[in-house]
Amino acid sequence: MARNVNFDLGHPLIEAGLESPADEEVVHDSFHQLIAEQIHNGDLGEAFELQQPQKELDEESRDYVANLSSPGPESGEWRNRGRLMGMQDDERELDPSTGERWSSATLKILSAMPSRTIGRSRGAIISQYYNRTMQLRRRKQSRPSIKDFSRSARPSIRGYGIETDNIDAEVNKRERLVNNLQNLSVSDRVRMLRAMPLSVAEKNELRRLALKKERRTLSGNQIPCCSRLKYYIIIAARQSWYSWLSFVHSLQLWQVALKRVSGRFGSGVLSYFLFLKTLLFFNLFLFLVTGVFMVLPQAVHPPPPSNSRSSFTGLELLTGAGYFSDTVMYYGYYCNYTLRMNCSNKNGQYISVSNKTSLDCTKHLPYKMPLAYFFTIGMAFFVTCIILVYSMSKSFGQSFRIDKSHSILAMKTFCSWDFKVIKKSSIKLMSENICIQLKELLAEVNHQHSKNTLCQTLWRLAVHCLAWAICVASTTACVLCIYYFSEYMHQNLQQSSRSVTKDPLLHEASLLALPVVVSCINLLLPIMFNLASWMEDYESPSVRTYVAIGRNLMLKVSVLGVLCYHWLGRVAADPTSIGLKCWENFVGQELYRFLLMDFIFTLLNILFGEFLWRLFSENVLKKKRKPVFDIAKNVLDLIYGQTLAWLGVLFTPLLPAVQILKLLLLFYIKKSSVMMNCQAPSRPYRVSQMTTIFITLLCFPSFLGASVCVTYTMWSITPSFSCGPFRELKTMFQAGKRWVEDLEKENPNLSVLARAHSYLVENPLFLFVGAGIFLIVIYFYSQVVDGQRKIIGLLQEQIENEGEDKKFLITRLQSIHEQRRTPARRLTSQDSTC
């Protein structure tokens, strides 16, 4: 009876014995290339020997039917042979690679396959690349053809997959290959060695032999002095370049620390620290731009000192007010004139440019501070927007691609090790990193979605609705609390401004009330979100992380919306009611306090939520379980702080420097706390799209909301009349408009610039068009990536179908062979009975 072959690729023995489909194409290509090269070189007879097993199989199947019925004395001999073959066919041969008992014909066919011959024959590889090196040598210099060699000296591929190569022949092939490699150039030699499917040790041995013979040849010949000097210069330049690349690679920030975190906690926790590193570079860019074009010129040419300057008491480090109010840290310190000593009057006082009192002086003004302030902020936001859009598009292309876990698992297993690593510590870090990545991939492969009944589905839906209702209600209550408390603080400031006797220190300390309340809400409310997530009991840890990110984002956006209304709708609308001469300074101080309180409460969360909880769990509860790092809360805290920094750069040009210091301290503190107080997730999971989501949230709504608030402030709100570079102007935007008018008056040929400014800058349609273009670019790129994903999915499905076709063909071959053998067995049994 015919017996089908089990070709289940999921079987462990099959996975251990057969080659992967990805390597099969390469092996087939190398097989056909080898036969083509041998035929091209004239060794046609030996190349046909690879097809001998299939011919024997065909002849065997024909002989059984034809000779069993033929008369003559040889018929009995064929009958006896048929009996013998039938008895041998009953006893199936065992394939050592798969453990299946297949027929001898199937085993012959499988042994003749390219994947069973070329990939396992080192002599065939050496012969193949010997022919390739000969072809490269013929391109550069005339050499004797391989046909001129004797037949014994030519490489042979006789018996691949059936019998092993002769040792002497392999040695001769190796020597000829080394000779050809020695005659090639360095680049061709390296390229050829890289392409050889040999082990690293064998490649090193071939390279060593080639270099050894090359040194002998060079020592025997006299090298000219000029050539020797040229070689020394080339070698020195190459070593210098490699040393420089190694030095630049060692300057990467937090490289070892990030590898250590990735090796212990996986890609989820690593994505948080990578995102923190990205924010650090954004703030570094802002600090450099504002420092070079705004802070440094104003610090070199300071304005006249005020008579009511406060002394330093130490409380300014928490409140940001007092002594810091009259420094380059805040908006009110910057002047509204051009920074040049020639622009002073006879009394040595600076003359304002905004009231146009000194036209002769403006002809020699090299640096107008209002213009520098306006265009620096605008260009900083514009360049940041471009960088964000580019980063988001690049991250979309890298993360939203088709990568099945089975293929990535094979790549990580066989191709992820870096053989250039020699330090023990680096080897340990790399092994831990690969181990945790394999755990994440295996968890994704083994994850199975359970099918729920209708009642279970309705129950889970009810639980999800209840959890979201609790989260939305608690967020709404906290936002209303912040709204009414900010209104109460505003009224308190109005009353304190009318009072005659007030303590300045107590007044500054009371300003910390609103930041403390907001920071407490940001710290405690995510705990309720985690309880709701525990109640929902998500099967996938990645889904739980994404849901937590959505709920924390809802909280942060609501809080920032209420605060922006408080600053721009209450404080900036009527600053005189609370006794403010410079409301921009007050808003900048508020943002500084919020940023500082957020950092302090983060440290308190590390102390009480991670360190003390670990001690309580180990010493009191007697459990080894440690808290798990909350990715959603910590990432949204970073986005919240970065939004405050972008909002405050207009009112506090040095706020990016404060954010840089905060991020640096936060990285080292968080890393130490994670390594000491936290544990890896109990169920590893791979977050391939986490970084893309973080960049997207940083762009929308964080950067977009900050840009809208800053643009609204510069275009619509009236600046203070007694401080800042835009004093005596109706809006900050008029600084650029007056500058263009002055240029047009001085030089009528620049009227085109004035019209361009009116159409591009004054008209808000330009901003909407620019934003629309950015959104269209993002949408187009996302559609392109989605189309590529669909094409890749179709190609992978086609590869799977071709694999199924191969299994079907081999199964059909087995069944056809069994059908041909059945009549022969019947005839043999009838003859034996007779």
TIDRENZA-51892 format. One record per residue (C-alpha): residue in three letters; z, x negated, y negated. Coordinates in steps of 0.001 Angstrom, whole numbers, plus 524288, in hexadecimal, padded with zeros to 5 digits. Example, Ala and Ser with C-alpha at 12.3 -4.5 7.8 and 13.67 -1.06 7.14 Angstrom:
<sites>
Ala81E787CFF481194
Ser81BE47CA9A80424
</sites>
This chain:
<sites>
Met800008000080000
Ala7FCC47FB067F282
Arg808567F69F7EA9E
Asn808647F67F7DBC9
Val80DCE7EAF97D48D
Asn819607EC887CB8F
Phe815277E7AA7BE2D
Asp820E37EC207B66F
Leu822237E2647AB49
Gly82FFA7E68C7A8C8
His834367E15F7B60A
Pro83C877D5137B471
Leu835437CD807BED2
Ile828467D0B47B8BE
Glu82D3E7CC397AB6A
Ala8320F7BF9F7B15F
Gly825C57BC4D7B8E7
Leu819E77C0BA7B139
Glu815267BB697A465
Ser815E17C3A179830
Pro809D47CB1B79361
Ala80A3F7C350786D2
Asp808437B68C78E45
Glu7FE0A7BC4379772
Glu7F3707BC5178D24
Val7F5EC7AE1F789BF
Val7F5D17AA4979816
His7E90B7B18379A6B
Asp7E2F67AAF778E93
Ser7E72879D967935B
Phe7E1C57A0D17A0E9
His7D46C7A4A679BB9
Gln7D444799117926A
Leu7D73778FEA79DAB
Ile7CC3A795487A61C
Ala7C2CD794FF79A9B
Glu7C62C786D97979F
Gln7C486782C17A5C0
Ile7B766789C57A6B1
His7B328783A3799D8
Asn7B6907763079EDF
Gly7AEDC777F67AB53
Asp7B9B377A2F7B51B
Leu7B46A7875D7B8E4
Gly7B7547864B7C745
Glu7C5A2783A27C55B
Ala7C72678E897BB9E
Phe7C1B97984F7C55F
Glu7CC91794DD7CEB3
Leu7D5C579D107C698
Gln7CE327A90A7CAD7
Gln7CF1A7A57F7D94E
Pro7DADD7AE337DC9A
Gln7D3DA7BA4D7D7E3
Lys7C7A17B6AF7DFB6
Glu7CFB37B4B77EBE0
Leu7D5C37C2047E9E2
Asp7C87D7C89E7E88C
Glu7C3067C1827F467
Glu7CF0F7C51B7FC37
Ser7CD8D7D3797F914
Arg7BF087D33A7FC83
Asp7C0D57CBD980927
Tyr7CA407D5B980EA3
Val7C0BD7E0F580DDF
Ala7B4367D9C781130
Asn7B86C7D0F481C3E
Leu7C0DB7DA7382399
Ser7B4F97E26682764
Ser7AB777D71182984
Pro7A7C57D3B5837B3
Gly7A88F7C66183DBE
Pro7B2847BD15842D6
Glu7B85E7BB528356D
Ser7BC957C9808348B
Gly7C8447C78883D54
Glu7CC417BBF18355B
Trp7CBA07C405828F5
Arg7D3597CED282F9A
Asn7DDFF7C55883312
Arg7DDCF7C05C8253D
Gly7DEA67CE688205E
Arg7EA7F7D0F0828F5
Leu7F0CC7C4B9823DE
Met7EE007C86D815D0
Gly7F2F77D6198180E
Met7FF977D0DC81DA0
Gln800DD7C7C781208
Asp7FE3A7D2E0808A4
Asp809567DAB680E76
Glu8126C7CFD680AE8
Arg811547CFD27FC23
Glu812AA7C3477F4DA
Leu81DB87C2747EB16
Asp81A1B7BEE87DD2E
Pro824D07B5967D882
Ser822EA7B93A7CA2F
Thr824CF7C7CD7CB9E
Gly82B7C7C9CF7D8B1
Glu8211D7D3E37DCE0
Arg81A717D37C7EA49
Trp80BFB7D3E77E732
Ser800407D1BC7EFA5
Ser7FA387C4537F0D7
Ala7EDF27C8BF7E9B7
Thr7F5B57CD6A7DE01
Leu7FD537C0C07DDF4
Lys7F0A77B90E7DE19
Ile7EB807C0BD7D28B
Leu7F82E7BF247CB29
Ser7F86C7B08F7CE19
Ala7EA8E7AF4F7C8C6
Met7EE317B5D97BBED
Pro7EE277ACD07B006
Ser7FC5D7AFB27AD45
Arg7FFE47AA567BAC5
Thr7F79379DF57B9B5
Ile7F60D798587AC14
Gly803AB79B697A737
Arg80A11794847B2D1
Ser8012A788BB7B48A
Arg8044477D107AC27
Gly7F860775CA7B101
Ala7EF7A780B37AC6D
Ile7F5807801279EE8
Ile7F3B07715B79E39
Ser7E57D772A47A2AC
Gln7E2FD77D5B798E1
Tyr7E847775C278D54
Tyr7E1D7769567920E
Asn7D4CA7704E79070
Arg7D8CD77524782F0
Thr7DC917678D77E7A
Met7CF807629E7836B
Gln7C8A276CE077B29
Leu7D045768C176F1B
Arg7CCC175A9677179
Arg7BE5475DE6772DE
Arg7BE827647E7659C
Lys7C31B7580E75EDB
Gln7BCD174D52766CF
Ser7B2BE74C0F77187
Arg7B95A74A9377E96
Pro7B41974B2D78C72
Ser7B3267591779163
Ile7BBC075DBC79C4C
Lys7AF9675F137A486
Asp7AE4B7502F7A45C
Phe7BB1974E767AB71
Ser7BB7F74E227BA1C
Arg7BF6675A627C11F
Ser7CC57754857C525
Ala7CFAE751237B718
Arg7CCC075EB07B1EE
Pro7D7BA768A67B0AC
Ser7D7C9772D67BB3F
Ile7DDED780347BBEF
Arg7DC63781977CA9E
Gly7E681789DC7D15C
Tyr7EDF778F4B7C5CD
Gly7F74779A007CA26
Ile7F535796AE7D88F
Glu7F98A7889E7DA1F
Thr8003777EB17D160
Asp7F93E773C97CA1F
Asn7F8A27664C7CF7C
Ile8026675D037C91D
Asp7F8B3751E37C75C
Ala7EE9775AD77C15A
Glu7F8A9760317B7F4
Val7FC99752757B3EC
Asn7EE5874F1B7B157
Lys7ECB175B737A958
Arg7F8D77582D7A183
Glu7F40074A6579EB5
Arg7E6C474F3179A42
Leu7ED3675996791D4
Val7F60574F4C78B98
Asn7EA21746CA788D4
Asn7E323751FB78238
Leu7EF3B7559377A4E
Gln7F0917478077602
Asn7E291747A0770E0
Leu7E4A07541876901
Ser7E9BA754A975B30
Val7F7FA75792758B9
Ser7F5A47659175439
Asp7ECAD768B775FB4
Arg7F64D7628F7690A
Val801B276A83763DB
Arg7F99A776F7763FB
Met7F5407748D771EB
Leu802F7771BE776BB
Arg8081F77E0077044
Ala7FDD378654776F5
Met800E07813078491
Pro808B778AF778CBA
Leu811C37804A791CC
Ser8204177E097908B
Val825D9776A878507
Ala8299276B1B78DA1
Glu81BC17699F792BE
Lys8162976A8D78514
Asn81F867600378067
Glu81B9F7578178BE9
Leu80D1E758F4788BF
Arg80FC2755FC77A6B
Arg817B274A0777E0E
Leu80D37744B57870E
Ala802A1746E077CDD
Leu80A877400A77246
Lys80DEA734FF77B7F
Lys7FFB17323777E85
Glu7FC307339477035
Arg806597295776C89
Arg8010A72026776CD
Thr7F36C721CC7714C
Leu7F81171F8C7637B
Ser7FFDE7139D7675C
Gly7F3FD70DD276E24
Asn7EB3570FCD7624A
Gln7ED6E709F675500
Ile7EFAF714A274AE7
Pro7EADE7116773D2C
Cys7F51270FF3732B2
Cys7EFB771B2272A7F
Ser7EFD7724727360A
Arg7FD9C7207773979
Leu80207722C972B76
Lys7FB537300B72B87
Tyr80245733D473814
Tyr80F6A72FB27328A
Ile80D29737A872632
Ile8093E743A172E08
Ile8150674278736F8
Ala81E4C7408572B70
Ala8189274C3172431
Arg8199E754C173047
Gln827AB750CF732CE
Ser82B077533A72487
Trp824D0760B172527
Tyr82C1A764407318F
Ser838D575F5A72BB8
Trp836807677E71F90
Leu833C4773A8727BC
Ser840267715472F86
Phe847E676FC5722F4
Val8425677C3B71D1E
His8454E78383729B3
Ser8535B77EC77294D
Leu854D87844471B7D
Gln853847924472029
Leu85F6C799DE71C04
Trp8694879D7A72699
Gln8602579A28731C1
Val86A8B7960A73B8E
Ala873D57A0F0737B1
Leu869607AB5073977
Lys865E97A607746E8
Arg874397A66974AB6
Val875A77B4837463F
Ser8691E7B87074D32
Gly86D7B7B1D6759C9
Arg87A4A7B94775A5D
Phe877767C68A7543D
Gly868EA7C8DB7555A
Ser85E4D7CCF674BFC
Gly865E27D843745D0
Val870A57D00873FA8
Leu866B87C56073CBF
Ser85E977CEFB734D3
Tyr86A437D11872BB5
Phe86B977C2A5728B7
Leu85CEC7C11072719
Phe85CFE7CC5071D82
Leu868307C5F071621
Lys860267B97971566
Thr854A97C12F70FF5
Leu85D2B7C72870558
Leu8621A7B9A3701E8
Phe8543D7B5126FF0F
Phe851637C1246F6DC
Asn85D5B7BEA26EE74
Leu85A3C7B03D6ED8F
Phe84CE17B3BD6E80D
Leu852F77BD0A6DE20
Phe85CF97B2EC6DA20
Leu852B57A8676D810
Val849EA7B14B6CFFE
Thr854A77B6B16C748
Gly85B477A9766C64E
Val84F1D7A21A6C1FD
Phe849617AC136B887
Met8559A7B2E96B360
Val862A97AC596B612
Leu85EF579E306B3E2
Pro857FA7A0046A6AC
Gln8631E7A85B6A197
Ala86D5179EA16A667
Val8664D7936A69FA3
His8656979B33692DF
Pro871ED7A363692A4
Pro874087ADAA68814
Pro87EC67AC3567DDF
Pro88C267AE196845A
Ser893037BAEF681DB
Asn8A0517BB5D67B59
Ser8A6427C4D268544
Arg8A3F87BCE969190
Ser8AE1B7BF3B69C25
Ser8B5687B48F6A345
Phe8B4717B2756B200
Thr8BF877B92B6B976
Gly8BA937B9246C783
Leu8B9007C7D46C85C
Glu8AAE07C5FA6C434
Leu8A79B7C1636D1F6
Leu8AA587CF336D6C7
Thr8A60D7D77C6CB4B
Gly89B2B7CF1B6C5A7
Ala89F957D2DC6B7E6
Gly8A7587CB7A6ADA6
Tyr8A35D7BD446ACB6
Phe896947BF486B428
Ser891AF7C9656AA59
Asp88DAC7BEE36A096
Thr8864A7B6496AA24
Val8786B7B56B6AF57
Met87CBF7BDCE6BABF
Tyr87A987CAA26B371
Tyr86FEC7D11D6ABB1
Gly8775D7D1AD69EC2
Tyr877F57C2DE69D43
Tyr8693E7C12E69C2C
Cys863507C0B568EA6
Asn857D27C817688F7
Tyr851AE7BCA4681CB
Thr8494F7B12868561
Leu8505A7A54068A70
Arg84CCB79B076803C
Met8554B79484675F0
Asn84A7F7954A66BBC
Cys84C497A40666B47
Ser859217A3D9663F7
Asn85B227A6B8655A4
Lys861CB79E1964BBA
Asn86F4B7A21865043
Gly86C2C79DE065E34
Gln86C0D7ABBA663AA
Tyr861B97B06C66D2D
Ile858107BA836687C
Ser8549F7C62D670E8
Val8469D7C7D26752F
Ser847A87D64267811
Asn8491F7D9ED669A1
Lys83D9A7D12166591
Thr844FF7CA2265ABA
Ser83ED07BCCC65CD2
Leu8302E7BD0C65F44
Asp82E397AEB865BAF
Cys837E97AABC665F4
Thr831627B284670AF
Lys8254D7AA1566FA6
His82CF679ED46755A
Leu835437A64267F2F
Pro8333F7A09B68CC8
Tyr83C457A99B69492
Lys83FAE7B79A69168
Met84BB87BBA9698B9
Pro849197CA716991E
Leu83BAA7C83669EEC
Ala8410C7BE5D6A8A5
Tyr84B957C8066ACC6
Phe8421F7D3566AE2D
Phe837207CC656B555
Thr840307C4696BE03
Ile846BE7D0A66C34C
Gly839A87D7776C4DF
Met832ED7CC296CBBD
Ala83EC17C9AD6D47B
Phe83E5B7D7B56D94C
Phe82F957D75A6DAC9
Val82F9A7CAE26E2E8
Thr83AFE7CFEE6EB05
Cys8334C7DC556EDB8
Ile827917D4786F257
Ile8301A7CC126FB30
Leu836B57D813700DA
Val829E67DF0A70391
Tyr8243E7D2D6709EB
Ser8307E7D0BB71219
Met8308E7DEDD71657
Ser8221F7DE8A71A1B
Lys823F47D1E8721A8
Ser82FE37D73D72882
Phe8286D7E39E72C1E
Gly81DD67DB6E73278
Gln827937D33E73A24
Ser830C87DDC073F1D
Phe8288D7E9FD7410B
Arg81FDF7E45674B79
Ile81DFF7E7C575996
Asp826707DEC6761AA
Lys82A5B7E3EB76ED4
Ser836FE7DE9A773F1
His831017DA2E780DB
Ser827527D0FD77A38
Ile831477CBFA77059
Leu83ACB7C9C277B78
Ala8310C7C0EA78240
Met82E287B9A47759A
Lys83C857B7A0772C1
Thr83EFF7B2FF78093
Phe834177A918781C3
Cys82FDB7A59B773E3
Ser83BB97A60E76AFA
Trp841FB798EB76DF9
Asp83FAE78DE676449
Phe83EAC7811B76BB7
Lys840447792875F4D
Val84EAA77CD775E94
Ile8570A771B8763D7
Lys8648A7738F75DC6
Lys86EBE779E376662
Ser8735A7830875BB4
Ser8656A78752758A5
Ile8628E7893F76716
Lys86EB2791C07686F
Leu86B02799DD75C8C
Met85D1D79BB87616A
Ser8619679FA276F03
Glu86B337A9897696A
Asn860B07AEED7606D
Ile856E17B08A76B76
Cys861597B67D7742F
Ile865217C0F876A60
Gln856BF7C404767C3
Leu854597C5AF77646
Lys860177CEC977715
Glu85A9A7D70B76BFE
Leu84D397D7B677259
Leu852E77DB2777F9C
Ala85B3F7E5C677976
Glu84EFD7EB6B77331
Val847717EAA577FFF
Asn852507F11C787DB
His854EE7FB9777DAB
Gln85151808E6782E4
His8515E8157777B40
Ser8591181FB978289
Lys8534C82D4F78349
Asn85CF18377277E88
Thr85D53845B4781FB
Leu85BB585063777E4
Cys86A60852557767A
Gln86CB6843CE774EC
Thr861F8842E876AB3
Leu867AE84E31762F1
Trp875488484A763E4
Arg870AA83B0C75F04
Leu8692984192753FB
Ala87558848EC74FE1
Val87D6183C6A75022
His8733883550747D3
Cys872DE8406373DF1
Leu881BD8408373D24
Ala8823B831B773B35
Trp877FF8320273083
Ala87EE383D6F729E0
Ile88B94835A9729BC
Cys884C58299E72435
Val87D5D83116719A9
Ala88977838C3715AE
Ser891EE82C9D714C2
Thr8877E8257870CEC
Thr88622830ED7038B
Ala894D8831AF701B0
Cys895D7823266FECA
Val88A86823976F531
Leu890D682EE56EDEE
Cys89D948276A6EDB5
Ile896BA81BA76E793
Tyr88FDA8246A6DDB9
Tyr89C3182B006D8D2
Phe8A41681E826D914
Ser899D7817606D0F4
Glu89A1C822956C749
Tyr8A8F28218B6C6AE
Met8A803812E26C435
His89E1E815506B96C
Gln8A74E81EDC6B2BB
Asn8B265815326B454
Leu8AA3F80AE06AD64
Gln8A7C0814646A243
Gln8B645816EE6A0B0
Ser8B9CC808886A143
Ser8AF9580558696F4
Arg8B61E80EF068D83
Ser8C3D6809E168FEA
Val8C8F87FFD568655
Thr8D21D7F85A68F5E
Lys8CCC27F44169C7F
Asp8CF057E8D36A578
Pro8C2307E1386A770
Leu8C6357DC166B4D9
Leu8C9FC7E9996B993
His8BD567EF046B428
Glu8B54E7E4DE6BB96
Ala8BD017E7256C814
Ser8BA867F5CD6C742
Leu8ABF77F30E6C7A2
Leu8AD7F7EEE36D5DD
Ala8B13D7FCB66DA2C
Leu8A375801F86DBF0
Pro89E567F6036E38D
Val8AA4F7F6826EC63
Val8A859804F36EF7B
Val899E0803146F267
Ser89C8D7F7326FAF4
Cys8A6FF7FEA270287
Ile89D528098370558
Asn893057FFAF709A5
Leu89CF17F996712C8
Leu8A337805A9718DE
Leu8982D80F70719F0
Pro88FE78073072376
Ile89B89807DB72CD3
Met899B98169B72D2A
Phe88B3D8146B72FA6
Asn88E9D80BE373B61
Leu8979881672740BE
Ala88CA58205F73F7C
Ser883728170874673
Trp88D818154C75150
Met88E238240F75295
Glu87F51824F4753E7
Asp87F2781AAA75EC5
Tyr8717B8152475D22
Glu86B5280F3976937
Ser863EA8049F761DC
Pro86BC07FB057596E
Ser85FFC7F8F37509A
Val85F248079474DB3
Arg86D9E8079C74A6B
Thr86B657FC44740FA
Tyr860108031F73A39
Val867CD80FB1738AC
Ala8734480827732E1
Ile869EE8017C72967
Gly864D780EB3724FE
Arg8726B8142A72284
Asn8771E8082C71B3E
Leu86AB08083A71335
Met86D478165370F67
Leu87ACA8126770A9F
Lys8767180668702F1
Val86B1380D3A6FC3B
Ser8739F818A86F820
Val87E2C80FBD6F2A9
Leu8747A807676EB1B
Gly86DEA8138C6E597
Val87AD0818A06E01C
Leu87E2580B426DA78
Cys870E5809D46D3DC
Tyr872AE8171F6CDA4
His88032812F96C909
Trp87B2D806746C2B4
Leu86E3680B166BD06
Gly871798196E6BAB4
Arg87F578188D6B557
Val8821B80ACA6B098
Ala874A4807706AB01
Ala87278814FA6A53C
Asp87E9D814BC69C71
Pro884C68072A69BFE
Thr88C088099868F46
Ser894668144269581
Ile89B4C80A1569DEF
Gly89BB27FFE66932F
Leu891097F6F06986A
Lys889547EE5E68F2D
Cys880E77E91969A3B
Trp87F657F2A06A572
Glu876937E9056ACCB
Asn882057DFAD6AE31
Phe88A907EA996B37D
Val8805A7EE816BDB3
Gly87E967E03C6C18F
Gln88D557DEB76C328
Glu88DC77EB046CB76
Leu883437E5B46D46D
Tyr88A787D8C66D573
Arg897027DFFD6D92C
Phe890107E8386E363
Leu889C17DC2C6E958
Leu896B47D4E36E9BB
Met89E477E0676EF5B
Asp8940E7E2236F9DE
Phe896157D3F56FDFA
Ile8A4F17D5496FDE2
Phe8A4B77E17E7063B
Thr89B527DADB70F9C
Leu8A5797D01C71151
Leu8AFE87DA7D7138F
Asn8A7557E0BA71DEF
Ile8A5FF7D390724AD
Leu8B4A47D17172419
Phe8B94B7DECE7289F
Gly8AD987E40E72FF7
Glu8AA357D7ED737D7
Phe8B4C87CD727379E
Leu8C1367D5AF73846
Trp8BAE67DF6874183
Arg8B77F7D45574ACA
Leu8C58F7CF6A74A70
Phe8CAC77DD3974C9B
Ser8C1857DF7375802
Glu8C4DA7D28975EA0
Asn8D3847D22E75C48
Val8D7AA7E07275C1F
Leu8CD717E7CD763EE
Lys8CBA37DC3076D2B
Lys8BCE87DDDF76D49
Lys8B2887D39176C16
Arg8A9377DCB776527
Lys8A5D27D8D475741
Pro89F627E10574C99
Val8908B7E1A274C4C
Phe889817DD5974004
Asp885487E9567383E
Ile877477E60F73489
Ala8745D7F29E72D0C
Lys8801C7F211723FC
Asn87EFF7E39C72112
Val8706F7E44071E4A
Leu871EE7EFEE7153C
Asp87CE47E8AF70E34
Leu8734C7DD9870BBB
Ile8690A7E70570688
Tyr8734B7ED946FDEF
Gly8775D7E09A6F809
Gln869487DC666F5E6
Thr866537E9386EEF8
Leu871BC7E6A06E5D0
Ala86C507D9046E31F
Trp85ED27DE606DFD0
Leu864AD7E8DC6D718
Gly86D0C7DF0C6CFE8
Val863317D4326CD66
Leu85F217DB076C0C3
Phe86D197DBDE6BBA7
Thr872A37CFC26C274
Pro8685C7C5086C3F0
Leu871D47BCA86CBCB
Leu875097C7656D591
Pro86B677C1936DF99
Ala873A27B5236DF35
Val87FAD7BD306E297
Gln878147C3A96ED91
Ile873C67B6566F2CD
Leu881D87B1A56F334
Lys885EC7BE416F9DB
Leu87B477BD307044F
Leu87E737AEFE70732
Leu88CDC7B1EC70929
Leu889AA7BE35710B9
Phe880E57B6FD71A43
Tyr88B087ACE771E2A
Ile896297B6BE71E8B
Lys88E4A7C09D7266A
Lys8895E7B63C72FCB
Ser897117B12F73268
Ser89C4A7BEF773420
Val8914E7C2DC73D49
Met892DE7B6D1745CA
Met8A1B07B83974665
Asn8A4A97C6D374594
Cys898C97CE1B74AD1
Gln892417CF59757E8
Ala884447D18375C18
Pro87FF47DF9875E8D
Ser8839A7E49976BFD
Arg875A17E94376DCE
Pro86BEF7DF4376890
Tyr860657E4E376152
Arg8549B7DF2B75A80
Val852707E2CA74C3C
Ser8445E7DEC074A01
Gln842C77E77F73DFE
Met850137E55C737B3
Thr84BA57DB2C72DD1
Thr840467E3D6729A7
Ile8497C7EF3272754
Phe8527E7E6A371F37
Ile847577E1D171695
Thr8425A7EFB47151C
Leu84FAB7F4AB710DC
Leu850CE7E94D70776
Cys843E37ED407015E
Phe845A17FC007023C
Pro84ED8800CD6FCE1
Ser856917F4C76F868
Phe84CAC7ED3F6F048
Leu845177F9666EC79
Gly851638001C6E761
Ala855C37F4076DFE9
Ser848337F26F6D9F2
Val84804800A66D585
Cys855597FF516CF03
Val851CA7F2916C836
Thr844AE7F8056C3C2
Tyr84B2C8044B6BE9A
Thr855087FC186B723
Met84A9F7F38B6B0D4
Trp8414F7FEA96AD88
Ser84A45809F16A9AA
Ile858488060D6A64A
Thr85B8A800F4698D1
Pro861DE7F37D69935
Ser86E227EFE3691A4
Phe86C6A7ECF468322
Ser876797E1FA68297
Cys873BE7D98468E70
Gly869337D4A169768
Pro85B377D02869565
Phe8564F7DE10692E2
Arg85F817E1E1687EF
Glu859877E99C67CAE
Leu84EFB7EEBF685E3
Lys84D867FC9E68AC7
Thr84A5A7F8216988C
Met849B37EB1A69F7B
Phe83B587ED7F6A1A0
Gln838727EC5169307
Ala83AF07DDA669368
Gly82DFB7DB6069A53
Lys827187E551691C1
Arg82B547DEAB68515
Trp827977D16D68A5A
Val819D67D64F68D2A
Glu819057DC4B67F7B
Asp81D0A7CF656794E
Leu812D07C8206812D
Glu8085D7D1C567CF7
Lys80C1D7D03666EA4
Glu80BEA7C17166F49
Asn7FF4E7C0C667717
Pro7F6577CCC4676EB
Asn7EEBE7C72A68261
Leu7FA547CA9168B16
Ser7F88A7D93A6892C
Val7F3C47D9F16972E
Leu801397D55569B80
Ala807967E02A693A9
Arg7FEE87EA7A699CC
Ala8015C7E4F06A74F
His80FF27E5526A4C1
Ser80F537F3696A03B
Tyr807747F7C56AC10
Leu80E0F7EFA46B692
Val81C3A7EE816B235
Glu81ED97F9C16A8E6
Asn81802803C56B13D
Pro8209B807AB6BCD2
Leu8146480B3C6C45F
Phe812747FCCF6C753
Leu81F867FC406CE39
Phe81C50808266D661
Val80EF5802976D9C7
Gly814FB7F5856DDA0
Ala81F4C7FC286E5EF
Gly814CA8049D6EC0A
Ile80C9A7F8B06EF64
Phe8183A7F24B6F5F1
Leu81AED7FE906FDCC
Ile80CA47FF93701B1
Val80CA47F15E70619
Ile818D37F3A170E46
Tyr813368000B71416
Phe8062E7F97871711
Tyr80CD87EE0571D88
Ser815747F6F072599
Gln809657FE7D72A01
Val8028A7F1DD72DB9
Val80E637EDA473598
Asp80EF77FAFB73C06
Gly800997F9F573FB2
Gln802D17EC7A74554
Arg80E157F1C774D48
Lys8056D7FC74752DD
Ile7FAAE7F2B875637
Ile804627E99075CA8
Gly809E17F50276443
Leu7FC537F8AF7690B
Leu7F97F7EAA276CF7
Gln806417E9B27746A
Glu803357F67B77B2F
Gln7F5E87F10377ECE
Ile7FC467E4D778481
Glu8055D7ED5C78C86
Asn7F9CF7F56679150
Glu7F2957E9177954B
Gly7FE8B7E4D679CEA
Glu7FEA87F1EF7A3BC
Asp7F0307F0387A6A6
Lys7F2DE7E3117AD0B
Lys7FD9F7E8D77B568
Phe7F49B7F40B7B92A
Leu7E9827EAD67BCE7
Ile7F2297E2407C54E
Thr7F7DB7EE3D7CBEF
Arg7EA3B7F38D7CE85
Leu7E6147E6557D3DC
Gln7F1817E6927DD30
Ser7EE6C7F46D7E1C3
Ile7DFD47F1967E391
His7E30C7E58F7EB77
Glu7EC367ED907F404
Gln7E1A07F7AC7F609
Arg7D8147ED0F7FA58
Arg7E1F07E7668039B
Thr7E4F97F48880A17
Pro7D7CB7F63881150
Ala7D8757E83C81603
Arg7E5F97EA9681B9D
Arg7E1877F70882256
Leu7D5E57F018828BB
Thr7DEAB7E50582D0F
Ser7E86B7EE5E8331B
Gln7DD947F5BE83A41
Asp7D80E7E91283FE6
Ser7E5817E4DB8444E
Thr7E7BE7F1C184B62
Cys7DAB47F0C3851FB
</sites>
